[in-house]
């Protein structure tokens, strides 16, 4: 059975570009271009994390906070330490 990791996020929708910004307390702060309407921002969060973590989009799901900036996502098939390392590397690679 694949492991499921939960990740806390602070999401800012309607940004100029979608990106992982860095830490926000115990959560990761993300910006997404999508507007916070009809689940578009949640879809953008799932797509961004799938890309950064090299996971299929079906392995990333917003499970809490669907209508708020503070969200919890479930990641299937990746350990928390690996996800944290990949997110930190993404932040460090930005100019």
KEPAZA-354828 format. One record per residue: residue in one letter; x, y, z of N, C-alpha, C in turn. Coordinates in pm, 1 decimal, padded with zeros to 6 digits, always signed. Each point is the difference from the previous one (the first is absolute). Layout:
! residues N
+---------+----------+----------+----------+----------+----------+----------+----------+----------+----------+
| residuo |     n_c1 |     n_c2 |     n_c3 |    ca_c1 |    ca_c2 |    ca_c3 |     c_c1 |     c_c2 |     c_c3 |
+---------+----------+----------+----------+----------+----------+----------+----------+----------+----------+
|       A |        X |        Y |        Z |        X |        Y |        Z |        X |        Y |        Z |
...
+---------+----------+----------+----------+----------+----------+----------+----------+----------+----------+
***
This chain:
! residues 95
+---------+----------+----------+----------+----------+----------+----------+----------+----------+----------+
| residuo |     n_c1 |     n_c2 |     n_c3 |    ca_c1 |    ca_c2 |    ca_c3 |     c_c1 |     c_c2 |     c_c3 |
+---------+----------+----------+----------+----------+----------+----------+----------+----------+----------+
|       X | +00083.6 | -00118.7 | +00000.0 | -00083.6 | +00118.7 | +00000.0 | +00087.8 | +00124.8 | +00000.0 |
|       X | -00034.3 | +00096.2 | -00082.2 | +00078.0 | +00123.0 | -00011.1 | -00020.0 | +00086.3 | +00124.5 |
|       X | +00106.0 | +00067.4 | +00040.3 | -00009.5 | +00086.7 | +00117.0 | -00074.2 | +00128.8 | -00036.9 |
|       X | -00071.2 | +00054.3 | +00097.7 | -00070.3 | +00126.6 | -00018.9 | +00058.1 | +00100.2 | +00098.0 |
|       X | +00045.6 | +00111.6 | -00053.6 | +00059.7 | +00105.9 | +00078.3 | -00093.7 | +00119.8 | -00000.1 |
|       X | -00015.0 | +00063.3 | +00112.5 | -00082.3 | +00122.0 | +00008.7 | +00093.4 | +00119.9 | +00010.6 |
|       X | -00033.8 | +00102.2 | -00075.5 | +00083.4 | +00119.9 | -00005.8 | -00087.8 | +00122.2 | +00022.9 |
|       X | +00042.4 | +00087.7 | +00089.8 | -00073.5 | +00124.5 | +00026.5 | +00047.2 | +00107.4 | -00096.8 |
|       X | -00095.7 | +00078.4 | -00049.8 | +00030.7 | +00105.4 | -00095.2 | -00068.8 | +00130.0 | +00039.0 |
|       X | +00060.5 | +00111.2 | -00038.0 | -00065.0 | +00131.6 | -00000.1 | +00003.5 | +00042.1 | -00146.2 |
|       X | -00116.0 | +00020.7 | -00059.7 | -00011.6 | +00024.6 | -00143.3 | -00050.0 | +00141.5 | -00026.1 |
|       X | +00069.5 | +00069.0 | -00090.1 | -00040.8 | +00133.0 | -00042.4 | -00043.4 | -00008.1 | -00146.4 |
|       X | -00130.9 | +00002.9 | -00025.8 | -00049.2 | -00009.2 | -00137.2 | +00008.3 | +00134.5 | -00072.2 |
|       X | -00013.9 | -00002.8 | -00131.9 | +00000.1 | +00121.7 | -00080.1 | +00136.7 | +00064.9 | -00012.8 |
|       X | +00104.9 | -00077.3 | +00012.2 | +00136.4 | +00053.5 | -00008.1 | +00043.2 | +00019.0 | -00145.6 |
|       X | +00108.3 | +00070.3 | -00018.5 | +00055.7 | +00022.1 | -00133.3 | +00047.3 | -00130.7 | -00062.4 |
|       X | +00057.2 | -00086.9 | +00084.3 | +00044.3 | -00131.8 | -00047.5 | -00015.3 | -00101.2 | +00112.9 |
|       X | -00007.1 | -00125.8 | -00038.6 | -00011.9 | -00107.4 | +00098.4 | +00139.4 | -00042.8 | +00043.9 |
|       X | +00020.2 | -00006.5 | +00132.2 | +00131.6 | -00036.6 | +00052.1 | -00007.4 | -00037.7 | +00147.1 |
|       X | +00102.2 | -00072.5 | +00042.8 | +00019.6 | -00029.3 | +00141.7 | +00082.1 | +00115.7 | +00055.3 |
|       X | -00052.0 | +00067.8 | +00101.3 | +00064.7 | +00119.3 | +00054.0 | +00100.1 | -00035.9 | +00108.7 |
|       X | -00037.6 | -00089.5 | +00089.2 | +00087.2 | -00037.3 | +00111.9 | -00084.9 | -00044.9 | +00117.4 |
|       X | +00059.1 | +00004.7 | +00118.3 | -00070.1 | -00043.8 | +00120.8 | -00090.8 | +00111.2 | +00051.3 |
|       X | -00108.9 | -00040.6 | +00064.7 | -00091.9 | +00090.6 | +00068.7 | -00035.4 | -00070.8 | +00130.5 |
|       X | +00084.0 | +00017.7 | +00100.8 | -00016.2 | -00075.4 | +00124.1 | +00024.6 | -00147.3 | -00027.6 |
|       X | -00096.7 | -00084.6 | +00031.7 | +00012.3 | -00144.1 | -00025.8 | -00047.7 | -00037.3 | -00140.1 |
|       X | -00054.4 | +00096.9 | -00071.8 | -00055.4 | -00025.7 | -00133.3 | +00096.0 | +00048.4 | -00108.6 |
|       X | -00030.1 | -00038.9 | -00123.0 | +00069.0 | +00052.4 | -00117.3 | -00089.7 | +00104.5 | -00063.6 |
|       X | +00059.8 | +00111.7 | -00040.3 | -00075.9 | +00106.9 | -00063.6 | +00012.4 | -00013.9 | -00151.0 |
|       X | -00115.7 | -00001.3 | -00067.7 | -00005.3 | -00010.6 | -00145.4 | -00078.3 | +00116.8 | -00056.0 |
|       X | +00037.1 | +00042.7 | -00119.6 | -00078.8 | +00096.2 | -00076.8 | -00048.7 | -00072.5 | -00123.8 |
|       X | -00125.2 | +00022.7 | -00037.1 | -00052.5 | -00056.9 | -00124.2 | -00069.6 | +00110.0 | -00079.9 |
|       X | +00008.6 | -00011.5 | -00131.6 | -00061.1 | +00099.3 | -00087.8 | -00152.0 | -00007.7 | +00002.1 |
|       X | -00053.0 | -00115.3 | +00020.3 | -00144.4 | -00021.3 | -00008.9 | -00075.5 | +00081.0 | +00104.8 |
|       X | -00119.2 | +00040.6 | -00038.3 | -00087.7 | +00071.8 | +00092.0 | -00064.8 | -00099.0 | +00097.0 |
|       X | -00036.7 | +00049.3 | +00119.1 | -00062.5 | -00088.3 | +00098.9 | -00149.6 | -00017.7 | -00025.1 |
|       X | -00033.7 | -00051.6 | -00114.7 | -00141.0 | -00021.4 | -00032.5 | -00019.4 | -00135.2 | -00065.9 |
|       X | -00107.5 | -00068.0 | +00038.3 | -00037.2 | -00130.4 | -00055.7 | +00114.2 | -00101.6 | +00002.1 |
|       X | +00082.8 | +00003.8 | +00104.9 | +00105.4 | -00100.0 | +00015.7 | +00121.9 | +00019.5 | -00087.4 |
|       X | +00007.1 | +00110.6 | -00073.2 | +00113.7 | +00020.8 | -00090.5 | +00132.7 | +00011.1 | +00074.1 |
|       X | +00000.3 | +00071.7 | +00111.8 | +00124.4 | +00014.3 | +00076.3 | +00043.5 | -00135.2 | +00056.3 |
|       X | -00094.2 | -00081.0 | +00047.5 | +00034.2 | -00132.8 | +00051.8 | +00058.9 | -00086.5 | -00111.1 |
|       X | -00059.1 | +00006.4 | -00118.9 | +00054.1 | -00075.6 | -00113.9 | +00141.8 | +00045.5 | -00032.6 |
|       X | +00023.1 | +00131.2 | +00007.3 | +00133.3 | +00054.5 | -00028.3 | +00101.5 | -00043.6 | +00105.3 |
|       X | -00043.1 | -00007.3 | +00125.3 | +00087.5 | -00047.8 | +00107.5 | +00041.1 | -00144.3 | -00026.9 |
|       X | -00097.6 | -00083.6 | -00034.2 | +00028.2 | -00140.5 | -00027.5 | +00095.5 | -00014.2 | -00118.4 |
|       X | -00021.6 | +00078.4 | -00105.0 | +00086.9 | -00007.0 | -00118.2 | +00141.6 | +00047.4 | +00032.2 |
|       X | +00012.3 | +00108.0 | +00076.1 | +00132.7 | +00052.2 | +00036.3 | +00076.3 | -00101.8 | +00084.2 |
|       X | -00064.1 | -00054.8 | +00101.5 | +00068.3 | -00098.0 | +00084.5 | +00035.7 | -00126.8 | -00077.5 |
|       X | -00089.2 | -00045.1 | -00086.6 | +00030.3 | -00118.3 | -00081.3 | +00124.2 | +00024.7 | -00084.9 |
|       X | +00010.9 | +00117.7 | -00056.9 | +00115.7 | +00033.5 | -00083.2 | +00128.4 | +00007.0 | +00083.2 |
|       X | -00004.0 | +00073.6 | +00109.1 | +00119.1 | +00019.1 | +00083.7 | +00046.6 | -00131.9 | +00062.4 |
|       X | -00095.0 | -00084.6 | +00039.1 | +00033.8 | -00124.8 | +00069.0 | +00011.4 | -00119.5 | -00094.9 |
|       X | -00014.8 | +00024.9 | -00129.8 | +00007.6 | -00106.8 | -00102.5 | -00097.2 | -00113.6 | +00030.2 |
|       X | -00122.5 | +00038.2 | +00029.5 | -00106.2 | -00096.4 | +00028.2 | -00109.0 | +00014.2 | -00106.2 |
|       X | -00073.1 | -00106.7 | -00025.9 | -00117.9 | +00016.3 | -00086.4 | -00102.7 | +00087.1 | +00072.6 |
|       X | -00074.4 | +00079.0 | -00074.7 | -00098.2 | +00089.1 | +00061.6 | -00100.2 | -00076.2 | +00086.1 |
|       X | -00025.7 | -00125.2 | -00034.6 | -00093.0 | -00080.8 | +00079.4 | +00055.1 | -00035.9 | +00137.6 |
|       X | +00129.1 | +00023.5 | +00022.9 | +00062.6 | -00030.3 | +00129.0 | +00001.7 | +00119.8 | +00094.2 |
|       X | -00059.8 | +00111.8 | -00043.9 | -00004.7 | +00121.3 | +00081.3 | -00145.8 | +00043.0 | +00012.7 |
|       X | -00047.4 | +00013.5 | +00124.7 | -00140.6 | +00035.9 | +00019.7 | -00015.8 | +00093.2 | +00119.2 |
|       X | -00067.6 | +00112.3 | -00021.1 | -00036.5 | +00087.8 | +00110.4 | -00107.4 | -00072.4 | +00080.8 |
|       X | +00029.2 | -00025.5 | +00127.9 | -00094.3 | -00075.0 | +00083.5 | -00065.0 | +00085.3 | +00108.2 |
|       X | +00051.5 | +00119.2 | +00023.5 | -00059.2 | +00090.8 | +00098.6 | +00032.2 | +00143.2 | -00039.1 |
|       X | -00092.8 | +00090.2 | +00031.8 | +00021.9 | +00141.3 | -00029.8 | -00036.1 | +00037.9 | -00142.1 |
|       X | -00098.9 | -00066.2 | -00055.7 | -00037.6 | +00025.1 | -00139.4 | -00036.5 | +00145.6 | -00028.3 |
|       X | -00051.3 | +00071.1 | +00098.8 | -00042.8 | +00138.2 | -00021.9 | +00081.5 | +00101.3 | +00080.1 |
|       X | +00113.1 | -00042.2 | +00053.0 | +00084.9 | +00090.9 | +00077.8 | +00142.5 | -00001.0 | -00054.0 |
|       X | +00079.6 | +00094.3 | +00047.3 | +00140.8 | +00004.1 | -00040.8 | +00081.4 | -00109.9 | +00065.5 |
|       X | -00040.5 | -00042.9 | +00117.6 | +00071.6 | -00105.7 | +00070.9 | -00057.3 | -00134.1 | -00042.8 |
|       X | +00083.4 | -00083.8 | -00059.3 | -00045.1 | -00126.3 | -00057.2 | +00086.4 | -00115.1 | +00050.1 |
|       X | -00054.1 | -00118.9 | -00010.3 | +00077.4 | -00121.9 | +00021.9 | -00015.8 | -00084.0 | -00125.3 |
|       X | +00114.5 | -00044.6 | -00052.9 | -00002.8 | -00086.7 | -00117.5 | +00051.9 | -00137.2 | +00038.8 |
|       X | -00055.6 | -00100.1 | -00064.9 | +00046.5 | -00137.5 | +00016.0 | +00084.6 | -00033.7 | -00121.5 |
|       X | +00119.2 | -00050.7 | +00025.6 | +00093.0 | -00039.4 | -00105.6 | +00017.5 | -00150.9 | +00007.5 |
|       X | -00028.0 | -00068.5 | -00107.3 | +00012.2 | -00145.0 | -00003.1 | +00129.7 | -00039.1 | -00069.0 |
|       X | +00077.2 | -00087.7 | +00065.2 | +00120.4 | -00053.0 | -00061.5 | +00126.4 | +00079.6 | +00024.5 |
|       X | -00001.3 | +00086.7 | +00100.6 | +00120.5 | +00076.6 | +00032.3 | +00004.8 | +00019.8 | +00151.6 |
|       X | +00118.0 | -00010.9 | +00055.0 | +00018.9 | +00020.2 | +00143.9 | +00009.8 | +00149.0 | +00030.3 |
|       X | -00034.8 | +00039.7 | +00121.2 | +00002.9 | +00140.1 | +00039.9 | +00139.5 | +00060.3 | -00017.2 |
|       X | +00103.3 | -00070.9 | +00041.2 | +00136.2 | +00052.7 | -00009.8 | +00037.9 | +00028.0 | -00145.6 |
|       X | -00038.6 | -00088.2 | -00089.7 | +00029.4 | +00018.8 | -00141.8 | -00075.5 | +00120.5 | -00054.8 |
|       X | -00127.0 | +00012.0 | +00035.7 | -00080.5 | +00114.1 | -00045.1 | +00059.4 | +00130.6 | +00050.2 |
|       X | +00038.9 | +00003.4 | +00127.6 | +00059.5 | +00120.6 | +00058.7 | +00129.9 | +00036.9 | -00072.4 |
|       X | +00081.8 | -00099.4 | -00029.8 | +00127.1 | +00024.5 | -00070.4 | -00024.3 | +00056.4 | -00139.3 |
|       X | -00095.5 | -00057.3 | -00072.7 | -00030.0 | +00047.3 | -00135.1 | -00059.2 | +00140.3 | +00000.4 |
|       X | -00084.8 | +00030.0 | +00096.0 | -00056.2 | +00135.1 | +00009.4 | +00107.7 | +00102.5 | +00035.2 |
|       X | +00089.5 | -00035.8 | +00091.8 | +00110.5 | +00090.2 | +00035.7 | +00092.1 | +00023.4 | -00118.5 |
|       X | +00025.7 | -00105.4 | -00078.4 | +00085.6 | +00013.6 | -00119.5 | -00066.8 | +00090.3 | -00102.9 |
|       X | -00130.7 | -00009.1 | -00013.0 | -00074.1 | +00086.6 | -00093.3 | +00013.6 | +00146.4 | +00040.2 |
|       X | -00011.7 | +00029.1 | +00129.2 | +00014.3 | +00137.4 | +00049.4 | +00143.1 | +00048.6 | -00024.7 |
|       X | +00098.3 | -00084.3 | +00029.0 | +00141.1 | +00038.5 | -00016.3 | +00038.5 | +00022.2 | -00146.0 |
|       X | -00070.4 | -00062.7 | -00092.7 | +00035.1 | +00010.2 | -00141.9 | -00053.3 | +00127.7 | -00064.8 |
|       X | -00090.3 | +00069.4 | +00067.2 | -00054.2 | +00125.5 | -00055.6 | +00104.1 | +00110.0 | +00006.1 |
|       X | +00002.2 | +00085.4 | -00100.4 | +00096.9 | +00112.5 | +00000.0 | -00027.7 | +00100.9 | +00108.2 |
+---------+----------+----------+----------+----------+----------+----------+----------+----------+----------+
***
